[in-house]
């Protein structure tokens, strides 16, 4: 783990951490609003008052404007923006992805970032878009890694980021992350994922981020480039992303779009303002439609919602219930649900990172059947060696009379010694009407338990799963 980063609390792959920068400590996960000096719908000082602890701006845009360049070199990027907190600078890779080329050399733009006092400088990598041929991915990844090696050799006066590329080639993402980690950068942005988020390809986003995280290892601080809609904060944090950034708050405001944690409305379609931020309390829909003034108010609302959602994510990490928030947010859009399903397939990886002591398990849907707590419980049950006649019942009035022991049964955990019924995670809150995924998971665990204990005979009397014998024969 880099010396600049300290992990305080964990949940799933997410964590609350502290990132030390030349301009102070910030707590992660953290949302950094993008500030474009040419298009200031809100001043950085106004963004700071709403809740920003750190900003990100584009060094390429600053460097290409003679007036901005001169002021930044003379007084520093913090003075240029009028912001005293940490500032991260991008290299122009976004412009490279849009226009195909930019008029600056990789080492030149990196040295410019350091010269203007950036707290986090980013080398000029090559952002390879999704779904391109593998030979192009390999070629551009090779060029990016040469630039990273060159950047890593430069003497730093702040933190240095090492972007991870590889398109949607998951093995290349993992390998690129592993090699970048060996170069000892301070922060690792996962690049070229904006097209995935813009097209709601959250399943692919989960796979790309998870592959990168596996390559990096659990300790490195990770930046999810361009992730600025609050509906993705819980998913990104659950994957172990620590820094998020976007200009969506301003871009959406100019287009008359009103952010919420579960989606976006056009202001013209609103009759009410369903929010209690200062903007929505003190104004009405007509105010948000009032030309430039309305755009500014809308941008302020969008920031309030974004910071609120990130605070909620941190609270859920702290109490160990991030999955509950993730399940709630995933129901906002079918593609987000795809993302959650993809994450649930990473349950074994998540279990290795997740903390074992956390808040009460809430079973909220089929994806809960593969939560890390379920996997961990099964691993612990494998340690038990039992024998004799065992009655498995979900009736609280059941008696062990005539049997050697009485076990309970709960979906999705399956059979368990009744003495453990009040321990975590068996104290889980589950619905009275179980879904097929949860029942099948419980049956699968029961089948494995029976196979592992040939000296025991399990007798099932279940009201919740009356066809348990048939399910035991069917599950694999």
Secondary structure per residue as TSV (DSSP state, phi and psi in degrees):
chain	resnum	aa	ss	phi	psi
A	1	X	-	360.0	134.2
A	2	X	-	-59.2	147.9
A	3	X	T	-62.9	-21.8
A	4	X	T	-80.5	-5.4
A	5	X	E	-126.6	134.0
A	6	X	E	-131.8	130.8
A	7	X	E	-94.7	129.2
A	8	X	E	-103.7	-44.8
A	9	X	E	-139.1	152.0
A	10	X	E	-132.9	150.7
A	11	X	E	-159.8	129.0
A	12	X	T	54.5	-135.1
A	13	X	T	-90.4	-3.8
A	14	X	E	-79.3	163.1
A	15	X	E	-158.7	153.7
A	16	X	E	-96.4	128.2
A	17	X	E	-138.7	175.0
A	18	X	E	-121.4	128.2
A	19	X	E	-112.7	120.6
A	20	X	E	-92.5	128.1
A	21	X	E	-127.4	166.7
A	22	X	T	-59.3	-23.3
A	23	X	T	-108.6	31.0
A	24	X	E	113.2	173.2
A	25	X	E	-89.9	139.1
A	26	X	E	-126.9	152.2
A	27	X	E	-100.1	137.0
A	28	X	E	-112.2	157.8
A	29	X	S	-66.9	147.2
A	30	X	E	-137.5	134.9
A	31	X	E	-100.7	124.2
A	32	X	E	-107.5	110.4
A	33	X	E	-65.1	139.6
A	34	X	E	-81.8	132.4
A	35	X	E	-115.7	119.6
A	36	X	-	-101.7	112.5
A	37	X	T	-58.3	-20.8
A	38	X	T	-85.2	-20.1
A	39	X	-	-133.7	69.4
A	40	X	-	-90.0	89.0
A	41	X	S	-70.5	-30.3
A	42	X	S	-131.4	141.0
A	43	X	-	-71.6	148.5
A	44	X	H	-54.0	-34.8
A	45	X	H	-64.5	-35.7
A	46	X	H	-70.0	-39.2
A	47	X	H	-62.9	-39.1
A	48	X	H	-64.6	-39.7
A	49	X	H	-65.6	-29.4
A	50	X	H	-75.3	-25.8
A	51	X	T	146.7	5.0
A	52	X	-	-75.4	126.7
A	53	X	S	-96.5	-17.2
A	54	X	E	-153.2	144.3
A	55	X	E	-120.0	162.6
A	56	X	E	-131.3	137.8
A	57	X	E	-137.0	172.2
A	58	X	E	-104.6	113.0
A	59	X	H	-68.5	-27.7
A	60	X	H	-66.1	-43.8
A	61	X	H	-61.8	-42.9
A	62	X	H	-63.8	-44.8
A	63	X	H	-67.7	-25.5
A	64	X	H	-86.1	-10.9
A	65	X	S	-101.5	112.9
A	66	X	H	-55.0	-40.8
A	67	X	H	-68.4	-46.7
A	68	X	H	-65.1	-40.2
A	69	X	H	-61.4	-45.8
A	70	X	H	-62.7	-44.4
A	71	X	H	-67.1	-40.2
A	72	X	H	-65.1	-40.6
A	73	X	H	-69.1	-34.2
A	74	X	H	-77.6	-43.5
A	75	X	H	-115.7	-12.2
A	76	X	-	95.9	157.3
A	77	X	H	-68.2	-28.5
A	78	X	H	-67.6	-41.8
A	79	X	H	-66.0	-40.0
A	80	X	H	-58.5	-42.1
A	81	X	H	-86.2	-17.8
A	82	X	T	70.4	43.4
A	83	X	-	-138.1	127.9
A	84	X	-	-91.4	-13.7
A	85	X	S	-82.6	-177.6
A	86	X	E	-62.9	143.1
A	87	X	E	-128.3	126.9
A	88	X	E	-99.5	143.7
A	89	X	E	-120.2	134.7
A	90	X	E	-87.6	164.3
A	91	X	-	-98.0	-11.4
A	92	X	S	106.4	7.3
A	93	X	H	-63.4	-32.1
A	94	X	H	-63.6	-45.5
A	95	X	H	-62.1	-35.4
A	96	X	H	-63.3	-39.4
A	97	X	H	-69.7	-29.3
A	98	X	H	-84.3	-45.2
A	99	X	H	-100.9	-11.7
A	100	X	S	90.2	-25.4
A	101	X	-	-158.8	155.2
A	102	X	-	-138.4	154.7
A	103	X	S	-91.4	68.3
A	104	X	S	-161.4	146.7
A	105	X	-	-89.5	148.0
A	106	X	H	-55.1	-48.7
A	107	X	H	-69.0	-32.8
A	108	X	H	-61.9	-46.6
A	109	X	H	-71.7	-31.4
A	110	X	H	-67.5	-45.5
A	111	X	H	-65.4	-32.3
A	112	X	H	-65.1	-42.6
A	113	X	H	-59.1	-42.9
A	114	X	H	-70.0	-33.8
A	115	X	H	-67.2	-30.0
A	116	X	T	-93.3	6.4
A	117	X	T	82.1	31.1
A	118	X	-	-63.1	139.0
A	119	X	S	-75.2	-33.1
A	120	X	E	-134.2	114.0
A	121	X	E	-100.0	147.0
A	122	X	E	-123.4	123.3
A	123	X	-	-62.3	156.1
A	124	X	-	-81.1	94.7
A	125	X	-	-90.4	176.9
A	126	X	-	-108.1	109.7
A	127	X	-	-79.3	102.3
A	128	X	-	-82.7	122.8
A	129	X	-	-70.2	169.0
A	130	X	T	-66.5	154.4
A	131	X	T	67.2	20.3
A	132	X	-	-88.9	162.4
A	133	X	-	-57.0	148.7
A	134	X	H	-62.1	-35.9
A	135	X	H	-65.4	-33.3
A	136	X	H	-68.3	-41.3
A	137	X	H	-58.9	-46.6
A	138	X	H	-63.2	-42.1
A	139	X	H	-63.8	-48.9
A	140	X	H	-70.6	-33.2
A	141	X	H	-66.0	-37.5
A	142	X	H	-62.1	-43.4
A	143	X	H	-64.8	-42.2
A	144	X	H	-60.7	-43.3
A	145	X	H	-69.2	-31.1
A	146	X	H	-64.4	-39.5
A	147	X	H	-68.1	-36.1
A	148	X	H	-66.8	-41.4
A	149	X	H	-61.0	-41.7
A	150	X	H	-64.4	-43.4
A	151	X	H	-64.7	-39.3
A	152	X	H	-65.3	-21.3
A	153	X	T	-86.7	-9.1
A	154	X	S	-78.4	139.0
A	155	X	-	-67.1	129.5
A	156	X	-	-96.5	146.0
A	157	X	S	-120.8	16.6
A	158	X	S	-163.3	-159.8
A	159	X	E	-87.3	150.2
A	160	X	E	-124.0	130.2
A	161	X	E	-95.3	147.3
A	162	X	-	-122.2	94.1
A	163	X	-	-62.8	145.2
A	164	X	B	-110.2	121.2
A	165	X	-	-115.0	-171.9
A	166	X	-	135.2	7.5
A	167	X	T	55.4	-140.6
A	168	X	T	-100.5	17.9
A	169	X	-	-85.4	100.0
A	170	X	H	-65.0	-37.1
A	171	X	H	-66.6	-34.6
A	172	X	H	-72.1	-36.3
A	173	X	H	-60.4	-47.4
A	174	X	H	-62.9	-44.3
A	175	X	H	-66.5	-40.5
A	176	X	H	-64.1	-39.3
A	177	X	H	-64.9	-40.4
A	178	X	H	-63.9	-42.5
A	179	X	H	-68.8	-39.3
A	180	X	H	-63.9	-39.0
A	181	X	H	-61.8	-31.6
A	182	X	H	-73.1	-14.1
A	183	X	T	-87.3	-3.4
A	184	X	T	62.0	49.9
A	185	X	-	-77.1	170.7
A	186	X	S	-92.8	-34.8
A	187	X	B	-137.6	147.8
A	188	X	E	-124.3	96.5
A	189	X	E	-73.7	139.5
A	190	X	E	-95.8	111.0
A	191	X	-	-96.8	166.8
A	192	X	S	59.6	35.9
A	193	X	-	-106.4	-5.2
A	194	X	H	-57.6	-42.6
A	195	X	H	-58.5	-32.8
A	196	X	H	-67.7	-41.7
A	197	X	H	-72.4	-37.7
A	198	X	H	-63.8	-31.3
A	199	X	T	-99.7	12.9
A	200	X	T	59.8	35.0
A	201	X	-	-92.2	65.2
A	202	X	H	-72.9	-26.4
A	203	X	H	-61.8	-47.0
A	204	X	H	-65.9	-36.8
A	205	X	H	-59.6	-45.6
A	206	X	H	-59.8	-44.0
A	207	X	H	-66.3	-39.7
A	208	X	H	-65.6	-46.0
A	209	X	H	-67.8	-44.1
A	210	X	H	-61.7	-40.6
A	211	X	H	-63.4	-41.5
A	212	X	H	-65.0	-40.9
A	213	X	H	-65.7	-39.7
A	214	X	H	-60.9	-41.9
A	215	X	H	-66.4	-38.5
A	216	X	H	-74.4	-35.0
A	217	X	-	94.4	168.4
A	218	X	S	-77.3	-18.6
A	219	X	S	-89.5	-21.7
A	220	X	S	-72.2	135.8
A	221	X	-	-71.5	134.9
A	222	X	E	-121.5	137.0
A	223	X	E	-112.6	124.2
A	224	X	E	-95.0	98.0
A	225	X	T	-60.7	128.4
A	226	X	T	79.4	11.2
A	227	X	-	-93.0	95.8
A	228	X	-	-125.6	-4.2
A	229	X	-	-83.7	129.4
A	230	X	G	-59.7	-20.4
A	231	X	G	-67.6	-15.9
A	232	X	G	-104.4	-1.7
A	233	X	H	-62.5	-44.8
A	234	X	H	-63.4	-41.7
A	235	X	H	-65.2	-45.5
A	236	X	H	-63.2	-42.0
A	237	X	H	-66.3	-39.4
A	238	X	H	-62.4	-27.9
A	239	X	T	-82.1	-7.1
A	240	X	T	97.6	20.7
A	241	X	-	-85.1	138.4
A	242	X	-	-109.0	-30.9
A	243	X	E	-121.3	137.9
A	244	X	E	-129.7	149.0
A	245	X	E	-149.0	155.3
A	246	X	E	-176.0	155.3
A	247	X	S	-100.1	12.2
A	248	X	H	-58.1	-36.9
A	249	X	H	-54.8	-39.0
A	250	X	H	-86.9	-43.0
A	251	X	H	-62.3	-42.2
A	252	X	H	-66.6	-38.3
A	253	X	H	-61.6	-41.5
A	254	X	H	-65.0	-25.6
A	255	X	T	-96.1	7.2
A	256	X	T	70.7	34.3
A	257	X	E	-110.7	135.8
A	258	X	E	-108.0	114.4
A	259	X	E	-78.7	143.7
A	260	X	E	-136.4	165.9
A	261	X	T	-65.4	-13.5
A	262	X	T	-117.4	5.7
A	263	X	E	157.9	-159.8
A	264	X	E	-138.5	139.8
A	265	X	E	-116.9	148.5
A	266	X	E	-78.7	134.1
A	267	X	G	-57.9	-35.6
A	268	X	G	-64.2	-17.7
A	269	X	G	-95.7	-0.5
A	270	X	-	-91.5	135.8
A	271	X	S	-101.8	-29.9
A	272	X	S	-126.6	162.3
A	273	X	-	-105.2	102.4
A	274	X	-	-82.3	54.2
A	275	X	-	-153.6	152.1
A	276	X	-	-114.0	22.2
A	277	X	S	-70.1	162.8
A	278	X	H	-55.1	-34.9
A	279	X	H	-64.1	-47.8
A	280	X	H	-75.9	-24.1
A	281	X	H	-73.8	-38.7
A	282	X	H	-95.1	-4.6
A	283	X	-	-136.4	169.4
A	284	X	-	-120.3	-178.3
A	285	X	H	-59.5	-39.2
A	286	X	H	-62.2	-35.8
A	287	X	H	-61.8	-37.6
A	288	X	H	-75.6	-7.3
A	289	X	T	-105.2	8.1
A	290	X	S	-90.3	71.7
A	291	X	H	52.7	-137.0
A	292	X	H	-65.1	-36.0
A	293	X	H	-61.4	-44.1
A	294	X	H	-63.8	-38.2
A	295	X	H	-62.7	-40.8
A	296	X	H	-65.4	-44.1
A	297	X	H	-62.4	-40.9
A	298	X	H	-65.9	-39.8
A	299	X	H	-62.9	-39.2
A	300	X	H	-64.4	-44.1
A	301	X	H	-59.1	-46.1
A	302	X	H	-59.3	-36.8
A	303	X	H	-69.8	-44.0
A	304	X	H	-55.5	-45.8
A	305	X	H	-64.2	-40.4
A	306	X	H	-64.9	-46.2
A	307	X	H	-68.1	-36.5
A	308	X	H	-61.2	-45.4
A	309	X	H	-63.8	-38.1
A	310	X	H	-68.6	-36.1
A	311	X	H	-64.3	-38.4
A	312	X	H	-64.4	-42.4
A	313	X	H	-57.4	-44.5
A	314	X	H	-64.8	-40.1
A	315	X	H	-61.8	-41.7
A	316	X	H	-68.6	-34.7
A	317	X	H	-63.5	-45.2
A	318	X	H	-60.5	-41.1
A	319	X	H	-91.8	-3.2
A	320	X	T	81.0	32.5
A	321	X	-	-129.7	32.1
A	322	X	H	-62.3	-35.4
A	323	X	H	-60.8	-36.2
A	324	X	H	-60.8	-44.4
A	325	X	H	-65.4	-40.3
A	326	X	H	-61.4	-42.8
A	327	X	H	-64.5	-40.5
A	328	X	H	-63.8	-45.0
A	329	X	H	-68.4	-32.6
A	330	X	H	-67.4	-19.1
A	331	X	T	-81.2	-0.3
A	332	X	T	-77.3	-23.0
A	333	X	-	-156.7	138.4
A	334	X	H	-56.3	-33.6
A	335	X	H	-74.2	-29.9
A	336	X	H	-66.4	-36.5
A	337	X	H	-63.6	-36.9
A	338	X	H	-58.1	-40.6
A	339	X	H	-62.9	-42.8
A	340	X	H	-64.3	-41.4
A	341	X	H	-62.3	-40.1
A	342	X	H	-64.5	-38.9
A	343	X	H	-66.3	-37.5
A	344	X	H	-64.7	-24.2
A	345	X	T	-76.3	-9.0
A	346	X	T	-98.9	22.8
A	347	X	H	-59.6	-39.0
A	348	X	H	-65.2	-41.8
A	349	X	H	-63.4	-44.5
A	350	X	H	-62.5	-39.4
A	351	X	H	-60.6	-34.4
A	352	X	H	-69.1	-18.0
A	353	X	H	-105.3	-23.3
A	354	X	S	-72.3	149.2
A	355	X	-	-82.1	152.4
A	356	X	S	-88.2	-21.9
A	357	X	S	-105.6	120.1
A	358	X	-	-157.5	-176.7
A	359	X	S	-72.5	174.2
A	360	X	-	-59.4	134.3
A	361	X	-	-69.7	125.2
A	362	X	B	-109.4	118.8
A	363	X	-	-84.9	111.1
A	364	X	-	-114.7	-1.1
A	365	X	S	167.9	176.8
A	366	X	G	-54.2	-33.8
A	367	X	G	-66.5	-21.4
A	368	X	G	-64.8	-20.4
A	369	X	G	-66.3	-17.7
A	370	X	G	-116.9	22.0
A	371	X	-	-60.9	153.8
A	372	X	H	-55.5	-33.3
A	373	X	H	-61.7	-35.5
A	374	X	H	-68.6	-44.4
A	375	X	H	-63.0	-42.6
A	376	X	H	-65.2	-41.4
A	377	X	H	-60.2	-43.1
A	378	X	H	-62.5	-40.2
A	379	X	H	-61.3	-39.0
A	380	X	H	-71.0	-36.9
A	381	X	H	-64.3	-27.0
A	382	X	T	-63.8	-22.3
A	383	X	T	-75.9	-20.5
A	384	X	-	-75.1	135.7
A	385	X	-	-119.4	115.1
A	386	X	-	-124.0	161.1
A	387	X	-	-151.7	169.2
A	388	X	E	91.6	-168.1
A	389	X	E	-92.9	120.5
A	390	X	E	-121.5	124.6
A	391	X	E	-92.3	125.4
A	392	X	E	-109.0	116.3
A	393	X	E	-141.1	148.2
A	394	X	-	-107.2	16.0
A	395	X	-	-92.9	117.5
A	396	X	T	-62.9	-15.4
A	397	X	T	-93.5	0.5
A	398	X	-	-63.3	150.2
A	399	X	-	-122.7	150.6
A	400	X	-	-84.7	5.8
A	401	X	T	-57.8	128.0
A	402	X	T	89.5	-1.7
A	403	X	S	-130.0	163.2
A	404	X	S	-76.9	-30.2
A	405	X	E	-158.4	159.8
A	406	X	E	-113.5	128.8
A	407	X	E	-117.7	152.6
A	408	X	E	-93.2	177.3
A	409	X	E	-148.9	128.7
A	410	X	E	-143.6	135.0
A	411	X	T	-78.3	132.0
A	412	X	T	-100.3	17.2
A	413	X	T	-85.6	-23.0
A	414	X	E	81.4	-154.9
A	415	X	E	-71.6	148.5
A	416	X	E	-157.2	151.8
A	417	X	E	-59.4	131.8
A	418	X	G	-59.4	-24.4
A	419	X	G	-66.3	-17.5
A	420	X	G	-94.9	6.3
A	421	X	T	-63.6	-24.8
A	422	X	T	-101.1	8.8
A	423	X	S	-97.9	157.9
A	424	X	T	-77.5	133.4
A	425	X	T	-98.1	10.0
A	426	X	T	-74.1	-8.0
A	427	X	T	-85.5	16.8
A	428	X	-	-59.5	147.8
A	429	X	B	-89.8	117.6
A	430	X	-	-125.5	152.9
A	431	X	-	-69.6	152.8
A	432	X	S	-68.6	-29.9
A	433	X	S	-103.5	101.5
A	434	X	-	-77.5	151.2
A	435	X	-	-89.8	166.4
A	436	X	H	-63.0	-38.3
A	437	X	H	-61.6	-44.1
A	438	X	H	-66.6	-41.9
A	439	X	H	-63.7	-44.0
A	440	X	H	-64.2	-37.1
A	441	X	H	-64.8	-43.6
A	442	X	H	-62.3	-40.5
A	443	X	H	-66.5	-39.0
A	444	X	H	-63.0	-43.8
A	445	X	H	-64.1	-39.3
A	446	X	H	-63.2	-41.8
A	447	X	H	-63.0	-42.0
A	448	X	H	-66.4	-37.4
A	449	X	H	-64.3	-42.3
A	450	X	H	-63.5	-43.8
A	451	X	H	-65.3	-32.1
A	452	X	H	-81.5	-9.9
A	453	X	-	-131.4	73.8
A	454	X	T	-66.4	-16.7
A	455	X	T	-88.9	2.4
A	456	X	E	-113.0	149.0
A	457	X	E	-122.2	117.9
A	458	X	E	-97.7	129.2
A	459	X	E	-115.6	120.9
A	460	X	E	-101.4	128.1
A	461	X	E	-132.2	90.1
A	462	X	-	-119.8	126.8
A	463	X	S	-80.8	-33.3
A	464	X	T	-75.6	-29.0
A	465	X	T	-133.7	75.6
A	466	X	T	-64.9	-22.3
A	467	X	T	-99.2	34.4
A	468	X	H	-60.3	-37.0
A	469	X	H	-63.5	-41.0
A	470	X	H	-66.0	-40.2
A	471	X	H	-67.7	-35.8
A	472	X	H	-62.3	-36.0
A	473	X	H	-72.6	-28.7
A	474	X	H	-87.2	-36.6
A	475	X	-	-75.2	149.2
A	476	X	-	-126.6	360.0
